[in-house]
Amino acid sequence: MRNSIVGHRRLPGDGCPCAQYTTSARVYVWRCDIQRKLTITIDEEVYQGLQQQIGRGNISQFIEGLVRPHILTQQDLEEGYKAMAADEEHEADAHEWAEGLIGDALV
């Protein structure tokens, strides 16, 4: 796994001297034996901070670790719902709570 700087480019600003530079970095993201390359654009200051804090060889793993919890597949959702439905105690508590809400609405 490696990260490499692809290049610098100026953000749109019509030649404005205050236009910022960004760094494009190749980020390699993998899952099991499948690996995909993803190119992202981030501010130079953020990239330098990642290199200093995380380490040049660890940025891809760091980003994947941040993103992965926010990505759920349909299968993940179905398995989660099945597991919750199988928990009879939790289901009874949820039913009692929902019934209590109905009673509050009628008052």
N, CA, C and O atoms as a GROMACS GRO file, in nm:
protein
  428
    1MET      N    1   0.084  -0.117   0.000
    1MET     CA    2   0.000   0.000   0.000
    1MET      C    3   0.088   0.123   0.000
    1MET      O    4   0.189   0.129   0.071
    2ARG      N    5   0.050   0.223  -0.081
    2ARG     CA    6   0.127   0.345  -0.083
    2ARG      C    7   0.037   0.462  -0.116
    2ARG      O    8  -0.068   0.445  -0.178
    3ASN      N    9   0.076   0.577  -0.076
    3ASN     CA   10   0.007   0.701  -0.110
    3ASN      C   11   0.107   0.785  -0.187
    3ASN      O   12   0.224   0.790  -0.151
    4SER      N   13   0.062   0.850  -0.291
    4SER     CA   14   0.154   0.934  -0.364
    4SER      C   15   0.084   1.061  -0.407
    4SER      O   16  -0.035   1.061  -0.440
    5ILE      N   17   0.157   1.169  -0.405
    5ILE     CA   18   0.102   1.296  -0.448
    5ILE      C   19   0.097   1.296  -0.600
    5ILE      O   20   0.198   1.272  -0.667
    6VAL      N   21  -0.020   1.323  -0.654
    6VAL     CA   22  -0.036   1.325  -0.799
    6VAL      C   23   0.004   1.461  -0.852
    6VAL      O   24   0.069   1.469  -0.956
    7GLY      N   25  -0.032   1.567  -0.784
    7GLY     CA   26   0.005   1.699  -0.832
    7GLY      C   27  -0.071   1.808  -0.761
    7GLY      O   28  -0.162   1.782  -0.682
    8HIS      N   29  -0.034   1.929  -0.790
    8HIS     CA   30  -0.101   2.045  -0.733
    8HIS      C   31  -0.183   2.110  -0.842
    8HIS      O   32  -0.144   2.109  -0.959
    9ARG      N   33  -0.296   2.166  -0.805
    9ARG     CA   34  -0.374   2.242  -0.901
    9ARG      C   35  -0.439   2.358  -0.827
    9ARG      O   36  -0.468   2.349  -0.707
   10ARG      N   37  -0.461   2.463  -0.898
   10ARG     CA   38  -0.524   2.580  -0.838
   10ARG      C   39  -0.676   2.565  -0.849
   10ARG      O   40  -0.729   2.527  -0.953
   11LEU      N   41  -0.744   2.594  -0.739
   11LEU     CA   42  -0.890   2.593  -0.740
   11LEU      C   43  -0.941   2.707  -0.825
   11LEU      O   44  -0.871   2.806  -0.844
   12PRO      N   45  -1.063   2.695  -0.876
   12PRO     CA   46  -1.118   2.803  -0.958
   12PRO      C   47  -1.113   2.936  -0.885
   12PRO      O   48  -1.154   2.945  -0.769
   13GLY      N   49  -1.064   3.038  -0.951
   13GLY     CA   50  -1.054   3.169  -0.890
   13GLY      C   51  -1.016   3.274  -0.992
   13GLY      O   52  -0.988   3.388  -0.957
   14ASP      N   53  -1.016   3.236  -1.120
   14ASP     CA   54  -0.985   3.327  -1.229
   14ASP      C   55  -0.856   3.404  -1.206
   14ASP      O   56  -0.852   3.526  -1.226
   15GLY      N   57  -0.751   3.334  -1.166
   15GLY     CA   58  -0.622   3.398  -1.150
   15GLY      C   59  -0.609   3.479  -1.023
   15GLY      O   60  -0.512   3.553  -1.006
   16CYS      N   61  -0.704   3.466  -0.934
   16CYS     CA   62  -0.702   3.540  -0.809
   16CYS      C   63  -0.580   3.496  -0.727
   16CYS      O   64  -0.560   3.376  -0.708
   17PRO      N   65  -0.500   3.590  -0.677
   17PRO     CA   66  -0.382   3.551  -0.599
   17PRO      C   67  -0.417   3.482  -0.469
   17PRO      O   68  -0.331   3.420  -0.408
   18CYS      N   69  -0.543   3.491  -0.425
   18CYS     CA   70  -0.582   3.427  -0.299
   18CYS      C   71  -0.633   3.286  -0.321
   18CYS      O   72  -0.672   3.219  -0.225
   19ALA      N   73  -0.635   3.238  -0.447
   19ALA     CA   74  -0.682   3.102  -0.474
   19ALA      C   75  -0.595   3.002  -0.400
   19ALA      O   76  -0.473   3.019  -0.393
   20GLN      N   77  -0.657   2.900  -0.346
   20GLN     CA   78  -0.584   2.800  -0.267
   20GLN      C   79  -0.532   2.689  -0.356
   20GLN      O   80  -0.588   2.660  -0.462
   21TYR      N   81  -0.424   2.628  -0.312
   21TYR     CA   82  -0.374   2.509  -0.378
   21TYR      C   83  -0.427   2.388  -0.303
   21TYR      O   84  -0.441   2.392  -0.180
   22THR      N   85  -0.455   2.282  -0.374
   22THR     CA   86  -0.496   2.158  -0.310
   22THR      C   87  -0.399   2.049  -0.353
   22THR      O   88  -0.326   2.064  -0.451
   23THR      N   89  -0.398   1.942  -0.279
   23THR     CA   90  -0.314   1.828  -0.312
   23THR      C   91  -0.405   1.712  -0.347
   23THR      O   92  -0.497   1.680  -0.272
   24SER      N   93  -0.380   1.649  -0.458
   24SER     CA   94  -0.452   1.527  -0.493
   24SER      C   95  -0.367   1.410  -0.448
   24SER      O   96  -0.247   1.406  -0.474
   25ALA      N   97  -0.428   1.317  -0.380
   25ALA     CA   98  -0.354   1.201  -0.329
   25ALA      C   99  -0.424   1.075  -0.376
   25ALA      O  100  -0.547   1.068  -0.378
   26ARG      N  101  -0.349   0.978  -0.414
   26ARG     CA  102  -0.407   0.848  -0.446
   26ARG      C  103  -0.422   0.774  -0.315
   26ARG      O  104  -0.326   0.757  -0.241
   27VAL      N  105  -0.542   0.730  -0.288
   27VAL     CA  106  -0.571   0.657  -0.166
   27VAL      C  107  -0.617   0.518  -0.208
   27VAL      O  108  -0.711   0.504  -0.286
   28TYR      N  109  -0.552   0.417  -0.156
   28TYR     CA  110  -0.586   0.281  -0.189
   28TYR      C  111  -0.675   0.226  -0.078
   28TYR      O  112  -0.635   0.222   0.038
   29VAL      N  113  -0.795   0.183  -0.114
   29VAL     CA  114  -0.891   0.130  -0.019
   29VAL      C  115  -0.912  -0.016  -0.054
   29VAL      O  116  -0.928  -0.049  -0.172
   30TRP      N  117  -0.913  -0.103   0.044
   30TRP     CA  118  -0.929  -0.244   0.015
   30TRP      C  119  -1.027  -0.309   0.110
   30TRP      O  120  -1.051  -0.261   0.221
   31ARG      N  121  -1.081  -0.418   0.064
   31ARG     CA  122  -1.168  -0.500   0.147
   31ARG      C  123  -1.136  -0.644   0.111
   31ARG      O  124  -1.149  -0.685  -0.004
   32CYS      N  125  -1.094  -0.720   0.208
   32CYS     CA  126  -1.053  -0.860   0.189
   32CYS      C  127  -0.948  -0.865   0.078
   32CYS      O  128  -0.841  -0.806   0.091
   33ASP      N  129  -0.978  -0.936  -0.028
   33ASP     CA  130  -0.879  -0.949  -0.135
   33ASP      C  131  -0.906  -0.852  -0.251
   33ASP      O  132  -0.833  -0.852  -0.349
   34ILE      N  133  -1.011  -0.771  -0.239
   34ILE     CA  134  -1.041  -0.674  -0.344
   34ILE      C  135  -0.988  -0.538  -0.302
   34ILE      O  136  -1.018  -0.491  -0.192
   35GLN      N  137  -0.912  -0.477  -0.388
   35GLN     CA  138  -0.854  -0.346  -0.357
   35GLN      C  139  -0.890  -0.250  -0.469
   35GLN      O  140  -0.878  -0.283  -0.587
   36ARG      N  141  -0.934  -0.130  -0.432
   36ARG     CA  142  -0.971  -0.027  -0.528
   36ARG      C  143  -0.887   0.096  -0.503
   36ARG      O  144  -0.850   0.125  -0.389
   37LYS      N  145  -0.859   0.168  -0.608
   37LYS     CA  146  -0.786   0.293  -0.597
   37LYS      C  147  -0.887   0.406  -0.601
   37LYS      O  148  -0.977   0.406  -0.684
   38LEU      N  149  -0.872   0.503  -0.512
   38LEU     CA  150  -0.962   0.616  -0.504
   38LEU      C  151  -0.878   0.742  -0.501
   38LEU      O  152  -0.784   0.753  -0.422
   39THR      N  153  -0.909   0.836  -0.587
   39THR     CA  154  -0.837   0.962  -0.589
   39THR      C  155  -0.926   1.067  -0.523
   39THR      O  156  -1.039   1.090  -0.566
   40ILE      N  157  -0.874   1.131  -0.420
   40ILE     CA  158  -0.949   1.236  -0.351
   40ILE      C  159  -0.868   1.365  -0.356
   40ILE      O  160  -0.746   1.363  -0.375
   41THR      N  161  -0.936   1.476  -0.339
   41THR     CA  162  -0.870   1.605  -0.337
   41THR      C  163  -0.895   1.667  -0.201
   41THR      O  164  -1.009   1.684  -0.159
   42ILE      N  165  -0.787   1.701  -0.132
   42ILE     CA  166  -0.796   1.763  -0.001
   42ILE      C  167  -0.703   1.882   0.004
   42ILE      O  168  -0.611   1.894  -0.077
   43ASP      N  169  -0.726   1.969   0.098
   43ASP     CA  170  -0.643   2.086   0.118
   43ASP      C  171  -0.501   2.044   0.156
   43ASP      O  172  -0.482   1.944   0.226
   44GLU      N  173  -0.403   2.118   0.111
   44GLU     CA  174  -0.263   2.087   0.138
   44GLU      C  175  -0.236   2.077   0.288
   44GLU      O  176  -0.163   1.988   0.332
   45GLU      N  177  -0.296   2.166   0.366
   45GLU     CA  178  -0.275   2.166   0.511
   45GLU      C  179  -0.328   2.037   0.574
   45GLU      O  180  -0.266   1.982   0.665
   46VAL      N  181  -0.443   1.990   0.526
   46VAL     CA  182  -0.501   1.866   0.577
   46VAL      C  183  -0.410   1.748   0.541
   46VAL      O  184  -0.386   1.660   0.624
   47TYR      N  185  -0.361   1.746   0.417
   47TYR     CA  186  -0.273   1.637   0.375
   47TYR      C  187  -0.145   1.634   0.458
   47TYR      O  188  -0.102   1.528   0.502
   48GLN      N  189  -0.087   1.749   0.480
   48GLN     CA  190   0.035   1.755   0.563
   48GLN      C  191   0.006   1.707   0.704
   48GLN      O  192   0.088   1.637   0.764
   49GLY      N  193  -0.110   1.746   0.758
   49GLY     CA  194  -0.149   1.700   0.892
   49GLY      C  195  -0.165   1.550   0.897
   49GLY      O  196  -0.125   1.486   0.995
   50LEU      N  197  -0.225   1.491   0.793
   50LEU     CA  198  -0.238   1.346   0.788
   50LEU      C  199  -0.102   1.279   0.786
   50LEU      O  200  -0.080   1.180   0.856
   51GLN      N  201  -0.012   1.332   0.706
   51GLN     CA  202   0.123   1.274   0.701
   51GLN      C  203   0.191   1.281   0.837
   51GLN      O  204   0.256   1.185   0.879
   52GLN      N  205   0.177   1.395   0.905
   52GLN     CA  206   0.243   1.412   1.034
   52GLN      C  207   0.179   1.329   1.144
   52GLN      O  208   0.249   1.265   1.224
   53GLN      N  209   0.046   1.330   1.150
   53GLN     CA  210  -0.025   1.263   1.259
   53GLN      C  211  -0.044   1.113   1.237
   53GLN      O  212  -0.031   1.035   1.331
   54ILE      N  213  -0.074   1.073   1.115
   54ILE     CA  214  -0.107   0.935   1.086
   54ILE      C  215   0.011   0.859   1.029
   54ILE      O  216   0.029   0.740   1.056
   55GLY      N  217   0.091   0.928   0.951
   55GLY     CA  218   0.205   0.863   0.886
   55GLY      C  219   0.174   0.835   0.742
   55GLY      O  220   0.063   0.794   0.708
   56ARG      N  221   0.271   0.859   0.657
   56ARG     CA  222   0.249   0.851   0.513
   56ARG      C  223   0.197   0.715   0.467
   56ARG      O  224   0.113   0.709   0.377
   57GLY      N  225   0.242   0.608   0.526
   57GLY     CA  226   0.199   0.475   0.484
   57GLY      C  227   0.069   0.428   0.547
   57GLY      O  228   0.024   0.317   0.518
   58ASN      N  229   0.008   0.509   0.631
   58ASN     CA  230  -0.111   0.466   0.704
   58ASN      C  231  -0.237   0.546   0.672
   58ASN      O  232  -0.342   0.521   0.731
   59ILE      N  233  -0.228   0.640   0.580
   59ILE     CA  234  -0.341   0.729   0.552
   59ILE      C  235  -0.460   0.650   0.496
   59ILE      O  236  -0.573   0.675   0.538
   60SER      N  237  -0.438   0.559   0.405
   60SER     CA  238  -0.548   0.481   0.347
   60SER      C  239  -0.623   0.404   0.454
   60SER      O  240  -0.746   0.406   0.457
   61GLN      N  241  -0.550   0.335   0.541
   61GLN     CA  242  -0.614   0.258   0.647
   61GLN      C  243  -0.691   0.350   0.740
   61GLN      O  244  -0.801   0.316   0.785
   62PHE      N  245  -0.636   0.467   0.771
   62PHE     CA  246  -0.701   0.562   0.857
   62PHE      C  247  -0.833   0.609   0.797
   62PHE      O  248  -0.936   0.610   0.865
   63ILE      N  249  -0.831   0.647   0.670
   63ILE     CA  250  -0.953   0.695   0.603
   63ILE      C  251  -1.056   0.582   0.593
   63ILE      O  252  -1.174   0.605   0.616
   64GLU      N  253  -1.012   0.463   0.560
   64GLU     CA  254  -1.105   0.350   0.552
   64GLU      C  255  -1.169   0.323   0.688
   64GLU      O  256  -1.289   0.295   0.696
   65GLY      N  257  -1.091   0.332   0.794
   65GLY     CA  258  -1.144   0.312   0.928
   65GLY      C  259  -1.249   0.416   0.966
   65GLY      O  260  -1.344   0.385   1.039
   66LEU      N  261  -1.233   0.538   0.916
   66LEU     CA  262  -1.332   0.643   0.943
   66LEU      C  263  -1.459   0.623   0.861
   66LEU      O  264  -1.569   0.649   0.910
   67VAL      N  265  -1.444   0.578   0.738
   67VAL     CA  266  -1.557   0.569   0.646
   67VAL      C  267  -1.638   0.441   0.666
   67VAL      O  268  -1.760   0.444   0.659
   68ARG      N  269  -1.571   0.330   0.690
   68ARG     CA  270  -1.636   0.199   0.695
   68ARG      C  271  -1.759   0.194   0.787
   68ARG      O  272  -1.860   0.136   0.747
   69PRO      N  273  -1.755   0.251   0.907
   69PRO     CA  274  -1.874   0.243   0.994
   69PRO      C  275  -1.997   0.313   0.935
   69PRO      O  276  -2.109   0.287   0.979
   70HIS      N  277  -1.978   0.401   0.838
   70HIS     CA  278  -2.090   0.474   0.780
   70HIS      C  279  -2.146   0.406   0.655
   70HIS      O  280  -2.244   0.454   0.596
   71ILE      N  281  -2.086   0.296   0.614
   71ILE     CA  282  -2.129   0.225   0.494
   71ILE      C  283  -2.195   0.094   0.536
   71ILE      O  284  -2.129   0.004   0.588
   72LEU      N  285  -2.324   0.085   0.514
   72LEU     CA  286  -2.398  -0.037   0.545
   72LEU      C  287  -2.459  -0.091   0.416
   72LEU      O  288  -2.516  -0.016   0.337
   73THR      N  289  -2.446  -0.219   0.396
   73THR     CA  290  -2.508  -0.282   0.280
   73THR      C  291  -2.648  -0.327   0.319
   73THR      O  292  -2.682  -0.332   0.437
   74GLN      N  293  -2.729  -0.360   0.221
   74GLN     CA  294  -2.863  -0.412   0.248
   74GLN      C  295  -2.855  -0.538   0.332
   74GLN      O  296  -2.938  -0.559   0.420
   75GLN      N  297  -2.755  -0.622   0.304
   75GLN     CA  298  -2.739  -0.745   0.380
   75GLN      C  299  -2.708  -0.714   0.526
   75GLN      O  300  -2.760  -0.780   0.616
   76ASP      N  301  -2.622  -0.614   0.550
   76ASP     CA  302  -2.591  -0.574   0.688
   76ASP      C  303  -2.718  -0.530   0.761
   76ASP      O  304  -2.739  -0.567   0.877
   77LEU      N  305  -2.801  -0.451   0.693
   77LEU     CA  306  -2.925  -0.404   0.755
   77LEU      C  307  -3.019  -0.520   0.786
   77LEU      O  308  -3.075  -0.528   0.896
   78GLU      N  309  -3.036  -0.612   0.691
   78GLU     CA  310  -3.124  -0.726   0.712
   78GLU      C  311  -3.076  -0.813   0.827
   78GLU      O  312  -3.156  -0.856   0.909
   79GLU      N  313  -2.945  -0.838   0.834
   79GLU     CA  314  -2.891  -0.917   0.943
   79GLU      C  315  -2.911  -0.848   1.077
   79GLU      O  316  -2.941  -0.913   1.177
   80GLY      N  317  -2.894  -0.716   1.079
   80GLY     CA  318  -2.915  -0.640   1.202
   80GLY      C  319  -3.060  -0.644   1.247
   80GLY      O  320  -3.087  -0.662   1.365
   81TYR      N  321  -3.153  -0.627   1.153
   81TYR     CA  322  -3.295  -0.634   1.187
   81TYR      C  323  -3.334  -0.773   1.236
   81TYR      O  324  -3.411  -0.785   1.331
   82LYS      N  325  -3.281  -0.878   1.173
   82LYS     CA  326  -3.310  -1.015   1.217
   82LYS      C  327  -3.258  -1.038   1.358
   82LYS      O  328  -3.325  -1.100   1.441
   83ALA      N  329  -3.138  -0.988   1.386
   83ALA     CA  330  -3.080  -1.006   1.519
   83ALA      C  331  -3.163  -0.932   1.624
   83ALA      O  332  -3.185  -0.983   1.734
   84MET      N  333  -3.209  -0.812   1.590
   84MET     CA  334  -3.292  -0.737   1.684
   84MET      C  335  -3.425  -0.808   1.706
   84MET      O  336  -3.473  -0.815   1.819
   85ALA      N  337  -3.485  -0.860   1.600
   85ALA     CA  338  -3.614  -0.929   1.613
   85ALA      C  339  -3.601  -1.056   1.695
   85ALA      O  340  -3.696  -1.095   1.763
   86ALA      N  341  -3.486  -1.121   1.690
   86ALA     CA  342  -3.464  -1.244   1.766
   86ALA      C  343  -3.445  -1.217   1.915
   86ALA      O  344  -3.459  -1.308   1.997
   87ASP      N  345  -3.414  -1.094   1.952
   87ASP     CA  346  -3.396  -1.057   2.092
   87ASP      C  347  -3.533  -1.027   2.152
   87ASP      O  348  -3.581  -0.913   2.147
   88GLU      N  349  -3.596  -1.130   2.210
   88GLU     CA  350  -3.733  -1.119   2.258
   88GLU      C  351  -3.747  -1.016   2.370
   88GLU      O  352  -3.847  -0.944   2.375
   89GLU      N  353  -3.651  -1.010   2.459
   89GLU     CA  354  -3.658  -0.914   2.570
   89GLU      C  355  -3.657  -0.771   2.517
   89GLU      O  356  -3.734  -0.686   2.560
   90HIS      N  357  -3.568  -0.746   2.422
   90HIS     CA  358  -3.560  -0.612   2.363
   90HIS      C  359  -3.688  -0.579   2.286
   90HIS      O  360  -3.737  -0.466   2.293
   91GLU      N  361  -3.741  -0.676   2.214
   91GLU     CA  362  -3.864  -0.656   2.139
   91GLU      C  363  -3.981  -0.625   2.233
   91GLU      O  364  -4.064  -0.539   2.202
   92ALA      N  365  -3.987  -0.694   2.348
   92ALA     CA  366  -4.093  -0.668   2.445
   92ALA      C  367  -4.081  -0.527   2.500
   92ALA      O  368  -4.182  -0.457   2.516
   93ASP      N  369  -3.959  -0.484   2.530
   93ASP     CA  370  -3.936  -0.347   2.579
   93ASP      C  371  -3.977  -0.244   2.472
   93ASP      O  372  -4.041  -0.144   2.505
   94ALA      N  373  -3.942  -0.270   2.347
   94ALA     CA  374  -3.976  -0.178   2.239
   94ALA      C  375  -4.127  -0.170   2.221
   94ALA      O  376  -4.182  -0.062   2.197
   95HIS      N  377  -4.196  -0.285   2.231
   95HIS     CA  378  -4.342  -0.288   2.217
   95HIS      C  379  -4.408  -0.209   2.331
   95HIS      O  380  -4.499  -0.130   2.308
   96GLU      N  381  -4.359  -0.231   2.452
   96GLU     CA  382  -4.413  -0.159   2.567
   96GLU      C  383  -4.393  -0.008   2.551
   96GLU      O  384  -4.484   0.070   2.580
   97TRP      N  385  -4.276   0.032   2.505
   97TRP     CA  386  -4.247   0.173   2.483
   97TRP      C  387  -4.339   0.232   2.377
   97TRP      O  388  -4.393   0.341   2.395
   98ALA      N  389  -4.357   0.159   2.265
   98ALA     CA  390  -4.442   0.208   2.157
   98ALA      C  391  -4.588   0.220   2.204
   98ALA      O  392  -4.656   0.316   2.170
   99GLU      N  393  -4.634   0.124   2.281
   99GLU     CA  394  -4.770   0.130   2.333
   99GLU      C  395  -4.787   0.250   2.427
   99GLU      O  396  -4.892   0.313   2.430
  100GLY      N  397  -4.682   0.280   2.502
  100GLY     CA  398  -4.686   0.396   2.590
  100GLY      C  399  -4.698   0.526   2.513
  100GLY      O  400  -4.765   0.619   2.559
  101LEU      N  401  -4.635   0.534   2.397
  101LEU     CA  402  -4.645   0.653   2.314
  101LEU      C  403  -4.788   0.673   2.264
  101LEU      O  404  -4.836   0.786   2.258
  102ILE      N  405  -4.855   0.565   2.229
  102ILE     CA  406  -4.993   0.574   2.182
  102ILE      C  407  -5.080   0.629   2.293
  102ILE      O  408  -5.166   0.714   2.269
  103GLY      N  409  -5.059   0.580   2.415
  103GLY     CA  410  -5.136   0.629   2.529
  103GLY      C  411  -5.112   0.776   2.554
  103GLY      O  412  -5.205   0.847   2.592
  104ASP      N  413  -4.990   0.823   2.536
  104ASP     CA  414  -4.958   0.966   2.554
  104ASP      C  415  -5.029   1.050   2.450
  104ASP      O  416  -5.071   1.162   2.479
  105ALA      N  417  -5.043   0.998   2.329
  105ALA     CA  418  -5.105   1.074   2.221
  105ALA      C  419  -5.256   1.091   2.243
  105ALA      O  420  -5.316   1.188   2.197
  106LEU      N  421  -5.316   0.997   2.311
  106LEU     CA  422  -5.460   1.000   2.333
  106LEU      C  423  -5.499   1.092   2.447
  106LEU      O  424  -5.616   1.129   2.459
  107VAL      N  425  -5.406   1.129   2.530
  107VAL     CA  426  -5.438   1.212   2.648
  107VAL      C  427  -5.449   1.357   2.611
  107VAL      O  428  -5.476   1.441   2.697
   0.00000   0.00000   0.00000
